[in-house]
Amino acid sequence: SLLNSKRKCRQSPYRVVLSDVREKLLATRRRMEDCLAGNTPDEDPYYENAEQLAEPLLACYKSLWETGAGIVAEGRLLDTIRRT
């Protein structure tokens, strides 16, 4: 139900944000593949530059530190941020 989905969003905001990041990354890859193949790309939202990708990742990083989960922030998330 809608109530349960809203509750899940409140319980796992990082999952919601990173799910959006994943979808946008997939759209970016599809767009690049379409462009390379000479096809007209979809109109799905995509990342135009690394800064756009880094923004939600850095927001998660900061939030994790602010909520006492710095050890989580320093793992794969920080590695991913460094690669963007």
C-alpha positions as CSV (number, residue, x, y, z in Angstrom):
1,S,0.0,0.0,0.0
2,L,1.0,3.6,-0.3
3,L,1.4,3.9,3.5
4,N,3.8,1.0,3.6
5,S,5.8,2.4,0.7
6,K,6.1,5.8,2.4
7,R,7.2,4.1,5.6
8,K,9.9,2.2,3.7
9,C,11.1,5.5,2.2
10,R,11.5,6.9,5.7
11,Q,13.2,3.8,7.0
12,S,15.7,3.6,4.1
13,P,16.3,7.0,2.5
14,Y,19.7,5.9,1.2
15,R,18.1,3.0,-0.7
16,V,15.7,5.5,-2.3
17,V,18.4,7.9,-3.3
18,L,20.8,5.2,-4.5
19,S,18.0,3.5,-6.5
20,D,17.4,6.8,-8.3
21,V,21.2,7.0,-9.0
22,R,21.2,3.5,-10.3
23,E,18.3,4.2,-12.7
24,K,19.9,7.4,-14.0
25,L,23.2,5.6,-14.5
26,L,21.5,2.9,-16.5
27,A,19.7,5.6,-18.6
28,T,23.1,7.3,-19.1
29,R,24.6,4.1,-20.4
30,R,21.7,3.4,-22.7
31,R,22.0,6.9,-24.0
32,M,25.7,6.5,-24.8
33,E,25.1,3.2,-26.5
34,D,22.3,4.7,-28.6
35,C,24.5,7.6,-29.6
36,L,27.4,5.3,-30.5
37,A,25.0,3.2,-32.6
38,G,23.7,6.3,-34.4
39,N,20.2,5.9,-32.8
40,T,18.1,8.6,-31.3
41,P,18.5,8.3,-27.5
42,D,15.6,8.1,-25.1
43,E,14.4,11.1,-23.3
44,D,15.0,9.5,-19.9
45,P,16.9,11.6,-17.3
46,Y,20.6,10.9,-17.5
47,Y,23.9,12.3,-16.1
48,E,25.5,14.9,-18.3
49,N,28.7,15.1,-16.2
50,A,30.5,13.7,-13.2
51,E,29.3,16.5,-10.9
52,Q,25.7,15.5,-11.4
53,L,26.5,12.0,-10.3
54,A,28.7,13.1,-7.4
55,E,25.9,15.3,-5.9
56,P,23.6,12.6,-4.5
57,L,26.6,10.4,-3.5
58,L,28.1,13.3,-1.5
59,A,24.7,14.0,0.1
60,C,24.5,10.4,1.3
61,Y,28.1,10.5,2.5
62,K,27.5,13.7,4.5
63,S,24.2,12.3,5.9
64,L,25.8,9.1,7.0
65,W,28.5,11.0,8.9
66,E,25.9,13.2,10.5
67,T,23.9,10.3,11.7
68,G,26.8,8.5,13.2
69,A,27.4,6.0,10.4
70,G,30.7,7.4,9.3
71,I,32.2,3.9,9.1
72,V,29.7,3.1,6.4
73,A,30.4,6.3,4.5
74,E,34.1,5.5,4.4
75,G,33.6,2.2,2.6
76,R,32.3,1.6,-0.9
77,L,30.5,4.9,-1.0
78,L,33.7,6.8,-0.6
79,D,35.4,4.6,-3.2
80,T,32.7,5.4,-5.6
81,I,32.8,9.1,-4.9
82,R,36.6,9.1,-5.5
83,R,36.0,7.5,-8.9
84,T,33.5,10.1,-10.1
